[in-house]
Amino acid sequence: MPILANPRLRLPVLILVAIGARALTFGNPVVHVDEEFYFVTALRMWQGALPFVDIWDRKPVGLFLLYAIPARLGFPAGILAYQLLATASAIATAWAVARLADRLGYAAGATAAGIAYLLWLVLLGGQDGQAPVFYNLLMIVAALLIVPPHITRARGFGAMVLVGIALQIKYSVVFEGIFFGLWLMLADWRATRRPVVTLAYGAALAAVALAPTGIAAAWYAAIGRWDAFAYANFISIFHRNPDPLGELAQNLGQLILIVSPVVSLAVLALRRETPSAGAAERRFVALWLAVAIGSVLVFRPWFDHYALPILLPACAAAAGLLGRATWQRRWTSALLLTAALAGQITLLVQRMERGDARQLAAIARAVGHGPGCLYVYSGNPMIYAATGRCALSPYLVSSHLSRMREAGATGVDQDGEIRRILAARPAVIVMRPPFKGERPIGRALVVAAVARDYRLTATLPMGNELLRVYHRTR
């Protein structure tokens, strides 16, 4: 396709593709429960709440600081703001993927690789503001800084600064960061053959990468909240219970199914005999792809968006086939159009399953804006933002108290915290229907409370579920 082959049209094409691929989600505040929580937390931070203390989660504080930028606009303006910020990040990342493809010697398929990145983002749950949508940009720029042949210590330190910032968006990037550091050390060893110097360089790279996390930890320690920071960030994840084997297998199978086309193209392209130009760069990307896949396999329960980091090396390498003349005549356009159509179908299905702004507004009206605090036992965290009501617990993600996999993994007795919330007499309680993985005792406690002290005031749809709204009667 002439458009894909013209590098001057690359950025405009990527902008149009990104907007077209994600437009169905713009303005929808309930695209994904993760993003709802990030936004609500950032919104409460402007009101003085402190992550890990006043609002509990395992994500690094950098992610909430990032969301705080659009959240400053409040609800609902901040919703579109964070979605546009994520779109800009996706476009910049796609452009950088194409630049990496250029360096691999795959210039003819570079624009197609950037388009593939944008389309597979949607297929893998990155249609809005999931954490990898933001930290992927940092990692691809870091890769561009250190990809052969222009590896210098200054560029290495710059790359590890970016890795360090990415770590404060999500810690799962750690293995790719280690790979980048080892690659830089290997390059330094080849250049100097001085082991002490290379080891000192590696130690300095590690220090730079860990500095943002160290700064966050030091700040929490300085205010006397080190225990809360350490447990949420580093310890609690090891206490979380595994999901049932069948559910894990289903999640992993779905993830593999979606990501396998672009990974297969990448592997085939990297294995083909190619000109010597870009050979070292291709070795780097091949190893990066292996590390990215391994990093995903380490972290259960394998939700679709966990695979988003794989797209960086995979799409860049896939350009080797996407740009071949025979592929561009027959398959490249067909593959990209199929992915685009599948993405839009996915967004429509998710909208029907998860809900939209109109449904959230109806629930917010039913809940009302006060007085009194709200307890969303199970349901959308965004209800807190839409109503402006106060919360009675740091556990705004309802699954932290209601799901079996979180038993013993949040630093609090789940049933004891539910009893404490109910004893504080919330003015309104919101409940979704029983769900897979829910703890029966937790639900029983809330059901007993609403039967005794509340009346059902509304039953409203949120996607494919009905949420019940209860107001306190005494």
C-alpha positions as CSV (number, residue, x, y, z in Angstrom):
1,M,0.0,0.0,0.0
2,P,1.5,3.4,-1.0
3,I,0.3,5.0,2.2
4,L,2.1,2.5,4.4
5,A,5.3,2.8,2.4
6,N,5.5,6.6,2.7
7,P,7.3,7.6,5.9
8,R,6.1,11.2,5.7
9,L,2.6,10.0,6.1
10,R,3.4,7.7,9.1
11,L,2.5,10.0,11.9
12,P,-0.8,11.2,10.4
13,V,-1.8,7.6,9.6
14,L,-1.0,6.5,13.2
15,I,-3.0,9.4,14.6
16,L,-6.0,8.5,12.5
17,V,-5.8,4.9,13.3
18,A,-5.5,5.5,17.1
19,I,-8.5,7.8,17.2
20,G,-10.6,5.5,15.0
21,A,-9.7,2.4,17.0
22,R,-10.4,4.0,20.4
23,A,-13.2,6.5,19.6
24,L,-16.0,4.2,20.9
25,T,-14.5,4.4,24.4
26,F,-14.1,8.2,24.6
27,G,-16.2,9.7,27.4
28,N,-17.2,6.3,28.9
29,P,-16.2,6.3,32.6
30,V,-16.7,2.5,33.0
31,V,-14.4,1.0,30.3
32,H,-12.5,-1.1,32.8
33,V,-12.6,-1.4,36.6
34,D,-8.9,-0.9,36.9
35,E,-9.0,2.5,35.2
36,E,-12.1,3.4,37.3
37,F,-10.0,2.8,40.4
38,Y,-7.0,4.7,39.2
39,F,-9.1,7.7,38.4
40,V,-11.0,7.6,41.7
41,T,-7.8,7.3,43.6
42,A,-6.2,10.2,41.8
43,L,-9.4,12.3,42.4
44,R,-9.2,11.5,46.1
45,M,-5.5,12.4,46.2
46,W,-6.5,16.0,45.3
47,Q,-8.7,15.8,48.4
48,G,-5.9,14.8,50.6
49,A,-6.0,10.9,50.4
50,L,-2.7,9.1,50.5
51,P,-2.3,5.9,48.5
52,F,-1.6,2.7,50.5
53,V,-2.9,4.5,53.7
54,D,-6.2,6.1,52.9
55,I,-6.8,4.1,49.7
56,W,-5.3,0.7,49.4
57,D,-3.8,-1.0,46.3
58,R,-0.7,-2.7,45.1
59,K,0.1,-0.4,42.1
60,P,3.0,1.9,42.5
61,V,2.3,5.5,43.5
62,G,3.6,6.8,40.1
63,L,0.6,5.4,38.3
64,F,-1.7,7.4,40.6
65,L,0.4,10.5,40.2
66,L,0.1,10.1,36.4
67,Y,-3.7,9.8,36.7
68,A,-3.7,12.8,39.0
69,I,-3.0,15.1,36.0
70,P,-6.3,14.5,34.2
71,A,-8.1,13.9,37.5
72,R,-7.5,17.6,38.4
73,L,-10.3,18.4,36.0
74,G,-12.7,16.4,38.2
75,F,-15.5,14.1,37.1
76,P,-16.6,13.8,34.3
77,A,-14.1,16.1,32.4
78,G,-11.2,14.2,33.8
79,I,-12.4,10.9,32.2
80,L,-12.0,12.2,28.6
81,A,-8.8,13.9,29.7
82,Y,-7.1,10.6,30.8
83,Q,-8.4,8.8,27.7
84,L,-6.9,11.5,25.4
85,L,-3.6,11.3,27.4
86,A,-3.6,7.5,26.9
87,T,-4.3,8.0,23.2
88,A,-1.4,10.4,22.9
89,S,0.8,7.8,24.7
90,A,-0.4,5.1,22.3
91,I,0.3,7.2,19.2
92,A,3.8,8.1,20.5
93,T,4.5,4.4,21.3
94,A,3.3,3.2,17.9
95,W,5.6,5.8,16.2
96,A,8.5,4.5,18.3
97,V,7.7,0.9,17.4
98,A,7.9,2.0,13.7
99,R,11.3,3.6,14.4
100,L,12.6,0.5,16.0
101,A,11.4,-1.5,12.9
102,D,13.3,0.9,10.8
103,R,16.5,0.1,12.7
104,L,15.9,-3.6,12.3
105,G,16.1,-3.2,8.6
106,Y,12.3,-3.5,8.2
107,A,11.5,0.0,7.0
108,A,9.0,-1.2,4.4
109,G,6.8,-2.6,7.1
110,A,7.4,-0.1,9.9
111,T,4.2,1.9,9.5
112,A,2.2,-1.3,9.4
113,A,4.0,-2.4,12.6
114,G,2.9,0.8,14.3
115,I,-0.7,0.3,13.1
116,A,-0.6,-3.3,14.4
117,Y,0.5,-2.1,17.8
118,L,-2.5,0.3,18.0
119,L,-5.0,-2.3,16.8
120,W,-3.7,-5.1,19.1
121,L,-3.8,-2.7,22.1
122,V,-7.6,-2.7,21.7
123,L,-7.8,-6.5,21.3
124,L,-5.7,-6.9,24.5
125,G,-7.6,-4.5,26.8
126,G,-5.4,-1.4,26.2
127,Q,-8.2,0.6,24.6
128,D,-7.9,3.3,27.2
129,G,-5.6,3.9,30.2
130,Q,-4.3,0.6,31.4
131,A,-0.9,0.9,33.0
132,P,1.1,-0.6,30.0
133,V,-0.4,2.0,27.6
134,F,1.7,4.5,29.5
135,Y,4.8,2.6,30.5
136,N,5.2,0.9,27.1
137,L,6.1,4.4,25.8
138,L,8.9,4.6,28.4
139,M,10.2,1.2,27.6
140,I,10.2,1.6,23.8
141,V,12.1,4.9,24.1
142,A,14.6,3.2,26.4
143,A,15.0,0.4,23.8
144,L,15.7,3.0,21.1
145,L,18.4,4.6,23.3
146,I,20.3,1.3,23.8
147,V,19.6,-0.7,20.6
148,P,22.9,-1.3,18.7
149,P,25.1,0.0,17.3
150,H,25.0,3.3,19.1
151,I,25.3,2.2,22.8
152,T,27.0,4.7,25.0
153,R,27.0,5.0,28.8
154,A,25.1,8.2,28.6
155,R,22.4,6.6,26.6
156,G,22.4,3.6,28.9
157,F,21.8,5.8,31.9
158,G,19.1,7.6,30.1
159,A,17.4,4.3,29.3
160,M,17.5,3.1,32.9
161,V,16.0,6.4,34.1
162,L,13.1,5.6,31.8
163,V,12.9,2.0,33.1
164,G,12.9,3.4,36.7
165,I,10.0,5.7,35.9
166,A,8.2,2.7,34.3
167,L,8.7,0.7,37.4
168,Q,6.7,3.3,39.3
169,I,3.8,2.8,36.9
170,K,3.9,-1.0,37.3
171,Y,6.4,-3.3,38.9
172,S,6.0,-6.1,36.3
173,V,8.4,-4.2,34.0
174,V,11.2,-5.3,36.3
175,F,12.3,-8.3,34.2
176,E,12.6,-6.3,31.0
177,G,14.5,-3.7,32.9
178,I,16.9,-6.3,34.1
179,F,17.4,-7.5,30.5
180,F,18.1,-3.9,29.4
181,G,20.7,-3.5,32.1
182,L,22.4,-6.8,31.3
183,W,22.5,-5.9,27.6
184,L,24.2,-2.6,28.5
185,M,26.7,-4.4,30.7
186,L,27.5,-6.8,27.9
187,A,28.1,-4.0,25.5
188,D,30.3,-2.3,28.0
189,W,32.3,-5.5,28.6
190,R,32.9,-5.9,24.9
191,A,34.1,-2.4,24.6
192,T,36.4,-2.3,27.7
193,R,37.2,-5.9,28.7
194,R,37.5,-4.5,32.3
195,P,35.4,-6.5,34.7
196,V,35.6,-4.2,37.6
197,V,34.6,-1.2,35.4
198,T,31.7,-3.2,33.9
199,L,30.4,-4.3,37.3
200,A,30.6,-0.8,38.6
201,Y,28.7,0.4,35.5
202,G,26.0,-2.3,36.1
203,A,25.7,-1.2,39.8
204,A,25.2,2.4,38.7
205,L,22.6,1.4,36.1
206,A,20.7,-0.6,38.8
207,A,20.9,2.4,41.2
208,V,19.5,4.7,38.5
209,A,16.6,2.3,37.7
210,L,15.7,1.9,41.4
211,A,16.0,5.6,42.3
212,P,12.3,6.5,41.6
213,T,11.1,3.6,43.7
214,G,13.7,4.5,46.4
215,I,12.4,8.1,46.5
216,A,8.8,7.0,46.9
217,A,9.9,4.5,49.7
218,A,12.0,7.2,51.4
219,W,9.1,9.6,51.4
220,Y,6.7,7.2,53.0
221,A,9.3,6.2,55.5
222,A,9.8,9.9,56.3
223,I,6.1,10.4,57.2
224,G,6.1,7.2,59.2
225,R,4.2,5.1,56.7
226,W,6.9,2.7,55.6
227,D,5.0,-0.4,56.8
228,A,2.0,0.5,54.7
229,F,4.1,1.2,51.7
230,A,6.2,-1.9,51.9
231,Y,3.3,-4.3,52.5
232,A,1.2,-2.9,49.6
233,N,4.1,-2.6,47.1
234,F,6.2,-5.6,47.8
235,I,4.7,-8.1,50.2
236,S,0.9,-8.4,49.6
237,I,1.3,-9.8,46.1
238,F,2.9,-13.0,47.5
239,H,0.0,-13.5,49.8
240,R,-2.7,-13.5,47.1
241,N,-4.4,-16.8,46.6
242,P,-4.4,-18.3,43.1
243,D,-7.6,-18.4,41.0
244,P,-9.0,-21.9,40.2
245,L,-7.0,-23.8,37.6
246,G,-9.8,-23.7,35.1
247,E,-10.1,-20.0,35.3
248,L,-6.3,-19.5,35.0
249,A,-6.2,-21.8,31.9
250,Q,-9.1,-19.9,30.3
251,N,-7.3,-16.5,30.9
252,L,-4.0,-17.8,29.5
253,G,-5.7,-19.5,26.5
254,Q,-7.5,-16.2,25.6
255,L,-4.3,-14.2,26.0
256,I,-2.3,-16.6,23.8
257,L,-5.1,-16.7,21.2
258,I,-5.1,-12.9,20.8
259,V,-1.3,-12.3,20.9
260,S,-0.2,-15.3,18.9
261,P,-0.7,-13.8,15.3
262,V,1.7,-10.9,15.9
263,V,4.1,-13.0,17.9
264,S,4.1,-15.6,15.1
265,L,4.9,-13.0,12.5
266,A,7.7,-11.7,14.7
267,V,9.3,-15.1,15.1
268,L,9.0,-15.9,11.4
269,A,10.5,-12.5,10.5
270,L,13.4,-12.8,12.9
271,R,14.2,-16.4,11.7
272,R,14.4,-15.5,8.0
273,E,17.7,-14.8,6.4
274,T,18.1,-11.1,6.2
275,P,20.8,-8.6,5.2
276,S,23.6,-8.0,7.7
277,A,22.4,-4.5,8.3
278,G,20.3,-4.5,11.6
279,A,21.5,-8.0,12.6
280,A,22.6,-6.9,16.1
281,E,19.4,-4.9,16.5
282,R,17.4,-8.0,15.6
283,R,19.2,-10.1,18.2
284,F,18.3,-7.5,20.8
285,V,14.6,-7.5,19.8
286,A,14.5,-11.4,19.7
287,L,15.9,-11.6,23.3
288,W,13.6,-8.8,24.4
289,L,10.6,-10.6,23.0
290,A,11.6,-13.8,24.9
291,V,12.0,-11.8,28.1
292,A,8.6,-10.0,27.6
293,I,6.8,-13.3,27.1
294,G,8.5,-14.8,30.1
295,S,7.6,-11.8,32.2
296,V,3.9,-12.3,31.3
297,L,4.0,-16.0,32.2
298,V,5.4,-15.2,35.7
299,F,2.5,-13.0,36.8
300,R,-0.8,-14.7,37.2
301,P,-3.8,-14.6,36.7
302,W,-3.0,-13.6,33.1
303,F,-5.6,-11.0,32.2
304,D,-5.5,-9.9,28.6
305,H,-3.8,-6.5,29.3
306,Y,-0.9,-8.3,31.0
307,A,0.3,-9.2,27.4
308,L,0.5,-5.5,26.3
309,P,4.3,-5.3,26.8
310,I,4.8,-8.2,24.4
311,L,3.5,-6.0,21.6
312,L,6.6,-3.7,21.6
313,P,9.2,-6.2,20.4
314,A,6.6,-8.3,18.6
315,C,5.2,-5.6,16.4
316,A,8.6,-4.1,15.6
317,A,9.8,-7.6,14.5
318,A,6.6,-8.4,12.7
319,A,7.4,-5.5,10.3
320,G,9.8,-7.9,8.6
321,L,6.9,-9.8,7.1
322,L,4.3,-7.0,7.0
323,G,6.6,-5.0,4.8
324,R,7.5,-7.8,2.3
325,A,6.1,-7.1,-1.2
326,T,4.2,-10.4,-1.4
327,W,2.7,-9.7,2.0
328,Q,1.7,-6.2,1.2
329,R,-0.1,-7.3,-1.9
330,R,-2.0,-10.1,-0.3
331,W,-2.0,-10.2,3.5
332,T,-0.9,-7.0,5.3
333,S,-4.0,-5.0,4.6
334,A,-6.3,-8.0,5.2
335,L,-4.6,-8.7,8.6
336,L,-4.8,-5.1,9.8
337,L,-8.4,-4.7,8.6
338,T,-9.4,-7.9,10.3
339,A,-7.7,-6.8,13.6
340,A,-9.5,-3.4,13.3
341,L,-12.9,-5.0,12.8
342,A,-12.3,-7.5,15.6
343,G,-11.3,-4.6,17.9
344,Q,-14.5,-2.6,17.2
345,I,-16.6,-5.7,17.8
346,T,-14.7,-6.3,21.1
347,L,-15.4,-2.7,22.2
348,L,-19.1,-3.0,21.4
349,V,-19.4,-6.3,23.3
350,Q,-17.5,-4.9,26.3
351,R,-19.7,-1.8,26.3
352,M,-22.8,-4.1,26.5
353,E,-21.1,-6.2,29.2
354,R,-19.6,-3.4,31.4
355,G,-21.9,-0.5,30.8
356,D,-21.6,3.1,29.8
357,A,-21.9,6.7,31.0
358,R,-25.7,6.8,30.8
359,Q,-26.0,3.8,33.0
360,L,-23.5,5.2,35.5
361,A,-25.4,8.5,35.6
362,A,-28.6,6.7,36.4
363,I,-27.0,4.8,39.3
364,A,-25.5,8.0,40.6
365,R,-28.9,9.7,40.6
366,A,-30.3,6.7,42.5
367,V,-27.5,6.9,45.0
368,G,-27.7,10.6,45.3
369,H,-25.0,13.1,46.3
370,G,-25.4,13.1,50.1
371,P,-25.4,13.5,53.0
372,G,-23.8,10.3,54.3
373,C,-21.2,8.0,53.0
374,L,-21.4,5.3,50.4
375,Y,-20.4,1.6,50.5
376,V,-20.0,-0.1,47.2
377,Y,-19.8,-3.7,48.4
378,S,-19.5,-5.0,44.9
379,G,-19.8,-2.8,41.8
380,N,-18.1,0.1,40.0
381,P,-15.5,2.2,41.9
382,M,-16.5,5.1,39.6
383,I,-19.8,5.4,41.6
384,Y,-17.7,7.2,44.3
385,A,-16.5,9.8,41.7
386,A,-19.9,10.2,40.1
387,T,-21.7,10.8,43.4
388,G,-18.9,12.6,45.4
389,R,-19.9,10.7,48.5
390,C,-17.4,9.8,51.1
391,A,-16.1,6.3,51.6
392,L,-15.7,4.4,54.9
393,S,-12.8,2.2,54.1
394,P,-9.4,2.4,52.2
395,Y,-10.6,-0.6,50.2
396,L,-12.4,1.1,47.3
397,V,-11.7,-1.9,45.0
398,S,-14.6,-4.1,46.2
399,S,-12.8,-7.3,45.3
400,H,-10.2,-6.6,48.0
401,L,-12.8,-7.5,50.5
402,S,-15.2,-9.7,48.6
403,R,-13.0,-12.1,46.6
404,M,-11.6,-15.3,47.8
405,R,-8.2,-14.7,46.1
406,E,-7.6,-11.7,48.3
407,A,-8.2,-13.5,51.6
408,G,-5.1,-12.8,53.8
409,A,-3.5,-10.6,51.1
410,T,-4.7,-7.1,51.9
411,G,-3.3,-6.6,55.4
412,V,-6.8,-6.7,57.0
413,D,-9.3,-9.3,58.0
414,Q,-11.9,-9.1,55.2
415,D,-14.9,-9.9,57.3
416,G,-13.7,-7.7,60.1
417,E,-13.4,-4.8,57.7
418,I,-16.8,-5.4,56.3
419,R,-18.3,-5.5,59.8
420,R,-16.5,-2.2,60.6
421,I,-17.9,-0.5,57.5
422,L,-21.4,-1.7,58.3
423,A,-21.0,-0.5,61.9
424,A,-20.2,3.0,60.6
425,R,-23.7,3.1,59.2
426,P,-23.2,3.9,55.5
427,A,-26.1,5.9,54.1
428,V,-26.1,4.0,50.9
429,I,-25.0,0.5,49.9
430,V,-24.6,-0.7,46.3
431,M,-24.4,-4.4,45.4
432,R,-24.0,-6.4,42.2
433,P,-25.4,-10.0,41.9
434,P,-23.3,-12.9,43.3
435,F,-20.3,-13.6,41.2
436,K,-17.7,-16.3,40.6
437,G,-14.9,-16.1,43.2
438,E,-16.9,-14.2,45.8
439,R,-16.7,-15.1,49.4
440,P,-20.1,-16.2,50.7
441,I,-19.5,-15.0,54.2
442,G,-18.8,-11.4,53.1
443,R,-22.0,-11.3,51.0
444,A,-24.0,-12.8,53.8
445,L,-22.8,-10.0,56.2
446,V,-24.0,-7.3,53.8
447,V,-27.2,-9.1,52.9
448,A,-28.1,-9.3,56.6
449,A,-27.4,-5.6,57.1
450,V,-29.5,-4.4,54.2
451,A,-32.4,-6.7,55.3
452,R,-32.3,-5.2,58.8
453,D,-31.5,-1.5,58.3
454,Y,-32.0,-0.6,54.6
455,R,-34.6,-0.5,51.9
456,L,-34.1,-1.2,48.2
457,T,-34.5,2.1,46.3
458,A,-33.4,1.1,42.8
459,T,-32.4,-1.8,40.7
460,L,-30.6,-0.5,37.6
461,P,-28.6,-2.0,34.8
462,M,-24.8,-1.7,34.5
463,G,-23.9,-3.6,31.4
464,N,-25.2,-7.1,31.6
465,E,-25.8,-7.0,35.4
466,L,-28.3,-5.3,37.7
467,L,-27.0,-3.2,40.5
468,R,-29.1,-2.8,43.6
469,V,-29.1,0.5,45.6
470,Y,-30.1,0.4,49.2
471,H,-30.7,3.5,51.4
472,R,-30.5,3.4,55.2
473,T,-33.9,3.5,57.0
474,R,-32.7,3.7,60.6
